[in-house]
Amino acid sequence: MKIETKKNGAELTLIIEGRVDSLTAPVLESELKAQWTDVTKLVLDFTAVTFLSSAGIRSVLLAMKHIHEQKGTMSLKSVANNVREIFTMAGLNTVLNFE
């Protein structure tokens, strides 16, 4: 997995590439925690995410919980159909914002 970070004031965008699974999800969480100070808008760009495991879902939920505590917003951008189906099967398609 590769992560590119873009921060513009209170907006943080993480462009994620590859698999988000039990091996890579801790890297995603570390990057989020290192960058999310004073962030009120979080965008997770899933354009190049090819696979998402339950560990990846946990990372996304951790981010969502934190950003909601900050009274901010989070969205998932360009989620491929196969990855979106995983969110749907987990029942998260109604609580996550998709762009």
N, C-alpha and C positions, 0 to 999 in steps of 0.2 A: 504494500500500500504506500502511496505517496500523498502528501498533504501540502497544498500551497495555501498560505495564509495571507489575507488582505484585510487590513484594518484601516478604517476611515472614521476617525472620531469614535462615536459610540456604536458604529456598525462593524461587525466582524463577519467575514466570509471565509469559509474553509472549503477549498476545492479539493475533493477527495477522489483518488484514482486507485482502482484495484478492488481487492476483497476486503471487507470489513468483517473479520471473524475473530475467534478467540485469541489468535496470535497478534492481530493488528489493532483490535479495539482498545487495548490499553494505551497504544501510541496515540490514537485519536483522543482518548480521554485526557492524556497528559497535555496534548497540544491545546485542547479546549481550556483546561484549567490554567495553563500558562498565559492564555490570551484573553480570557473573558472578564477581566477586571474592567469595570465601568462600561460594559457592553450592554446595550438595551435592544439591539437588533442583531440577531444571529441568523446567518444564511449558511446552510450546509448544501453545497453544490454536489449533487450525486450524479452528474452527467457521465462520469467515467467509472462509477461503482458497478462492478460486475456481479457481486455476491454480498449478501448480508446474512449473518448468523444471529442467533439470540444474543450473543455478546455484543454485536453491533447494534442491535435494538436497544440493549441496555445503555450503551453509550449515548444514543440519540435521546433516550428518556432522561438520562442524567443531565444532558444539555438543556432539554426542555424544562426540567424542574428548576434548574438554576436560573434560566432566563425569566421564567415566570416569577420567581422570588425577587428578581430585579425589576419587576413590573414591565418587562420587555416582551418582544415578539421573536418567534423563531419560525423559519420556513425551510422546507426542503425543495431544492431547485432541480429540475430536469431529472427526475427519478425514472429510471427505465422500468418498463412494464413488469419484468420478472422480479425486480427488487420491490416495486410497489405492491405486488401480490403478497410478498412476505409481510409487509406492514398491514395489509388487509386481513390476512389470515390471523395475525396477532390481534386484530381488532383495533388497530391504531389509526386506521385511515380516517376515523371521525374526530380524532383529537389532534392530529398533526396537520399543519398547513402545507399544502403542496403548491408549488408554482409551476 
